[in-house]
Amino acid sequence: MADLLNDQIKGQVREAFAEMKAPVHVLFFGEEENCTYCDDTQQLLEEVVSLSNQLEMSVYDLNANADLAARFNVDKTPGMVLAGKDGDDLIDYGVRYAGIPSGHEFSSLINDLLRVSSGDSGLDTKTRAYLKDLKEPVLLQVFVTPT
């Protein structure tokens, strides 16, 4: 199968990943059937993960690994979790993707991998203080459709 990323993009991503501070683990959830973009998404993630020794990836089936998917609140395929690592422990920052991160979402994926690696959201202190005062869980979802 041909690479999805060309050499120029791979070089740019490697350069960006040189700033990674800590390991990141990508958990990919796919399905054998009824998942149009699972193969392409898995291939894309494998290509990205291969560009840094700070990245690793595990592949799961949403149905066969339903308990793990539920633990990470993944209910769509292709789905992925970007988690920090502390030794063998995963640090769940709540970063999820549903669907293939192509087009503009590709740069968001790279940015999110860097953020997870840094363990810092990049939010200013005023925003952090506001969020710290929230009393109930908030579900924030961003929907993007290719056009």
C-alpha positions as YAML, in Angstrom:
chain: A
units: angstrom
residues:
- id: 1
  name: MET
  ca: [0.00, 0.00, 0.00]
- id: 2
  name: ALA
  ca: [1.35, 3.44, -0.91]
- id: 3
  name: ASP
  ca: [2.22, 5.90, 1.85]
- id: 4
  name: LEU
  ca: [-0.40, 8.52, 2.63]
- id: 5
  name: LEU
  ca: [2.23, 11.08, 3.69]
- id: 6
  name: ASN
  ca: [4.80, 12.32, 1.20]
- id: 7
  name: ASP
  ca: [8.45, 12.89, 2.12]
- id: 8
  name: GLN
  ca: [8.00, 16.65, 2.54]
- id: 9
  name: ILE
  ca: [5.16, 16.21, 5.05]
- id: 10
  name: LYS
  ca: [7.10, 13.49, 6.89]
- id: 11
  name: GLY
  ca: [10.06, 15.86, 7.20]
- id: 12
  name: GLN
  ca: [7.89, 18.67, 8.56]
- id: 13
  name: VAL
  ca: [6.25, 16.36, 11.08]
- id: 14
  name: ARG
  ca: [9.62, 14.93, 12.22]
- id: 15
  name: GLU
  ca: [10.84, 18.48, 12.74]
- id: 16
  name: ALA
  ca: [7.76, 19.33, 14.83]
- id: 17
  name: PHE
  ca: [8.12, 16.12, 16.84]
- id: 18
  name: ALA
  ca: [11.69, 17.07, 17.81]
- id: 19
  name: GLU
  ca: [9.98, 19.23, 20.48]
- id: 20
  name: MET
  ca: [8.25, 16.26, 22.14]
- id: 21
  name: LYS
  ca: [8.96, 16.15, 25.86]
- id: 22
  name: ALA
  ca: [7.38, 12.85, 26.94]
- id: 23
  name: PRO
  ca: [6.00, 9.70, 25.33]
- id: 24
  name: VAL
  ca: [2.48, 9.58, 23.88]
- id: 25
  name: HIS
  ca: [0.44, 6.45, 23.31]
- id: 26
  name: VAL
  ca: [-2.17, 6.39, 20.55]
- id: 27
  name: LEU
  ca: [-5.02, 3.94, 21.07]
- id: 28
  name: PHE
  ca: [-6.75, 3.25, 17.76]
- id: 29
  name: PHE
  ca: [-10.22, 1.66, 17.70]
- id: 30
  name: GLY
  ca: [-11.53, 0.24, 14.45]
- id: 31
  name: GLU
  ca: [-14.01, -2.35, 13.23]
- id: 32
  name: GLU
  ca: [-13.82, -5.09, 10.65]
- id: 33
  name: GLU
  ca: [-17.18, -4.19, 9.13]
- id: 34
  name: ASN
  ca: [-19.07, -0.94, 8.57]
- id: 35
  name: CYS
  ca: [-16.05, 1.31, 8.94]
- id: 36
  name: THR
  ca: [-15.29, 3.09, 5.70]
- id: 37
  name: TYR
  ca: [-12.18, 4.93, 6.92]
- id: 38
  name: CYS
  ca: [-10.72, 2.50, 9.48]
- id: 39
  name: ASP
  ca: [-7.97, 1.12, 7.23]
- id: 40
  name: ASP
  ca: [-6.92, 4.57, 5.99]
- id: 41
  name: THR
  ca: [-6.99, 6.02, 9.50]
- id: 42
  name: GLN
  ca: [-4.94, 3.17, 10.92]
- id: 43
  name: GLN
  ca: [-2.39, 3.54, 8.11]
- id: 44
  name: LEU
  ca: [-2.20, 7.31, 8.63]
- id: 45
  name: LEU
  ca: [-1.65, 6.88, 12.38]
- id: 46
  name: GLU
  ca: [0.99, 4.21, 11.82]
- id: 47
  name: GLU
  ca: [2.86, 6.54, 9.46]
- id: 48
  name: VAL
  ca: [2.68, 9.41, 11.97]
- id: 49
  name: VAL
  ca: [3.73, 7.24, 14.92]
- id: 50
  name: SER
  ca: [6.74, 5.97, 12.94]
- id: 51
  name: LEU
  ca: [8.09, 9.54, 12.76]
- id: 52
  name: SER
  ca: [9.08, 9.75, 16.45]
- id: 53
  name: ASN
  ca: [10.48, 7.35, 19.02]
- id: 54
  name: GLN
  ca: [8.29, 9.20, 21.56]
- id: 55
  name: LEU
  ca: [5.15, 7.75, 19.98]
- id: 56
  name: GLU
  ca: [3.63, 4.31, 20.17]
- id: 57
  name: MET
  ca: [0.32, 2.89, 19.07]
- id: 58
  name: SER
  ca: [-2.02, 0.04, 19.96]
- id: 59
  name: VAL
  ca: [-4.78, -1.21, 17.69]
- id: 60
  name: TYR
  ca: [-8.10, -2.45, 19.06]
- id: 61
  name: ASP
  ca: [-11.42, -3.61, 17.70]
- id: 62
  name: LEU
  ca: [-14.28, -1.56, 19.14]
- id: 63
  name: ASN
  ca: [-16.47, -4.63, 19.66]
- id: 64
  name: ALA
  ca: [-13.85, -7.17, 20.76]
- id: 65
  name: ASN
  ca: [-12.34, -4.62, 23.16]
- id: 66
  name: ALA
  ca: [-15.62, -3.06, 24.30]
- id: 67
  name: ASP
  ca: [-14.49, -2.75, 27.94]
- id: 68
  name: LEU
  ca: [-11.39, -0.76, 26.98]
- id: 69
  name: ALA
  ca: [-13.40, 1.36, 24.55]
- id: 70
  name: ALA
  ca: [-15.92, 2.11, 27.30]
- id: 71
  name: ARG
  ca: [-13.10, 2.97, 29.73]
- id: 72
  name: PHE
  ca: [-11.92, 5.64, 27.29]
- id: 73
  name: ASN
  ca: [-15.43, 6.67, 26.15]
- id: 74
  name: VAL
  ca: [-14.84, 5.65, 22.55]
- id: 75
  name: ASP
  ca: [-18.06, 4.74, 20.78]
- id: 76
  name: LYS
  ca: [-17.32, 5.54, 17.12]
- id: 77
  name: THR
  ca: [-14.96, 4.14, 14.53]
- id: 78
  name: PRO
  ca: [-12.46, 5.00, 13.49]
- id: 79
  name: GLY
  ca: [-11.76, 6.34, 16.94]
- id: 80
  name: MET
  ca: [-8.59, 7.22, 18.74]
- id: 81
  name: VAL
  ca: [-7.33, 8.29, 22.12]
- id: 82
  name: LEU
  ca: [-4.15, 10.34, 22.59]
- id: 83
  name: ALA
  ca: [-2.78, 9.51, 26.03]
- id: 84
  name: GLY
  ca: [0.34, 10.55, 27.87]
- id: 85
  name: LYS
  ca: [2.61, 7.93, 29.35]
- id: 86
  name: ASP
  ca: [4.24, 7.67, 32.74]
- id: 87
  name: GLY
  ca: [6.17, 4.42, 32.63]
- id: 88
  name: ASP
  ca: [3.57, 1.79, 31.84]
- id: 89
  name: ASP
  ca: [0.68, 3.98, 33.02]
- id: 90
  name: LEU
  ca: [-1.49, 5.92, 30.57]
- id: 91
  name: ILE
  ca: [-2.46, 9.49, 31.42]
- id: 92
  name: ASP
  ca: [-5.86, 10.27, 29.97]
- id: 93
  name: TYR
  ca: [-6.15, 13.96, 29.09]
- id: 94
  name: GLY
  ca: [-9.50, 13.39, 27.37]
- id: 95
  name: VAL
  ca: [-8.20, 13.92, 23.82]
- id: 96
  name: ARG
  ca: [-10.31, 11.92, 21.37]
- id: 97
  name: TYR
  ca: [-10.77, 11.79, 17.63]
- id: 98
  name: ALA
  ca: [-13.62, 10.19, 15.71]
- id: 99
  name: GLY
  ca: [-13.07, 9.81, 11.99]
- id: 100
  name: ILE
  ca: [-9.97, 10.22, 9.88]
- id: 101
  name: PRO
  ca: [-7.86, 13.27, 10.80]
- id: 102
  name: SER
  ca: [-7.12, 14.36, 7.25]
- id: 103
  name: GLY
  ca: [-7.06, 17.79, 5.67]
- id: 104
  name: HIS
  ca: [-7.07, 20.56, 8.28]
- id: 105
  name: GLU
  ca: [-7.61, 18.00, 11.04]
- id: 106
  name: PHE
  ca: [-4.16, 16.52, 10.30]
- id: 107
  name: SER
  ca: [-2.43, 19.61, 11.68]
- id: 108
  name: SER
  ca: [-4.75, 19.44, 14.72]
- id: 109
  name: LEU
  ca: [-3.66, 15.83, 15.28]
- id: 110
  name: ILE
  ca: [0.03, 16.80, 15.17]
- id: 111
  name: ASN
  ca: [-0.62, 19.75, 17.50]
- id: 112
  name: ASP
  ca: [-2.55, 17.55, 19.92]
- id: 113
  name: LEU
  ca: [0.22, 14.94, 19.99]
- id: 114
  name: LEU
  ca: [2.66, 17.73, 20.92]
- id: 115
  name: ARG
  ca: [0.29, 19.07, 23.61]
- id: 116
  name: VAL
  ca: [-0.19, 15.64, 25.15]
- id: 117
  name: SER
  ca: [3.58, 15.14, 25.10]
- id: 118
  name: SER
  ca: [4.08, 18.40, 26.97]
- id: 119
  name: GLY
  ca: [1.37, 17.58, 29.53]
- id: 120
  name: ASP
  ca: [0.21, 21.19, 29.19]
- id: 121
  name: SER
  ca: [-2.94, 22.41, 27.47]
- id: 122
  name: GLY
  ca: [-1.43, 25.79, 26.65]
- id: 123
  name: LEU
  ca: [-4.42, 27.57, 28.19]
- id: 124
  name: ASP
  ca: [-3.72, 30.85, 29.98]
- id: 125
  name: THR
  ca: [-4.03, 31.10, 33.77]
- id: 126
  name: LYS
  ca: [-7.36, 32.97, 33.60]
- id: 127
  name: THR
  ca: [-8.94, 30.18, 31.56]
- id: 128
  name: ARG
  ca: [-7.47, 27.49, 33.82]
- id: 129
  name: ALA
  ca: [-8.91, 29.24, 36.88]
- id: 130
  name: TYR
  ca: [-12.34, 29.45, 35.26]
- id: 131
  name: LEU
  ca: [-12.29, 25.77, 34.30]
- id: 132
  name: LYS
  ca: [-11.11, 24.76, 37.76]
- id: 133
  name: ASP
  ca: [-14.26, 26.33, 39.24]
- id: 134
  name: LEU
  ca: [-16.64, 24.24, 37.11]
- id: 135
  name: LYS
  ca: [-18.80, 22.07, 39.34]
- id: 136
  name: GLU
  ca: [-20.29, 19.70, 36.76]
- id: 137
  name: PRO
  ca: [-18.74, 17.73, 33.90]
- id: 138
  name: VAL
  ca: [-18.76, 19.44, 30.51]
- id: 139
  name: LEU
  ca: [-18.79, 17.57, 27.22]
- id: 140
  name: LEU
  ca: [-17.03, 19.60, 24.55]
- id: 141
  name: GLN
  ca: [-17.23, 18.29, 21.01]
- id: 142
  name: VAL
  ca: [-15.94, 19.85, 17.82]
- id: 143
  name: PHE
  ca: [-17.48, 18.56, 14.62]
- id: 144
  name: VAL
  ca: [-15.76, 18.97, 11.29]
- id: 145
  name: THR
  ca: [-17.00, 17.68, 7.96]
- id: 146
  name: PRO
  ca: [-14.95, 17.57, 4.79]
- id: 147
  name: THR
  ca: [-16.37, 19.72, 2.03]
...
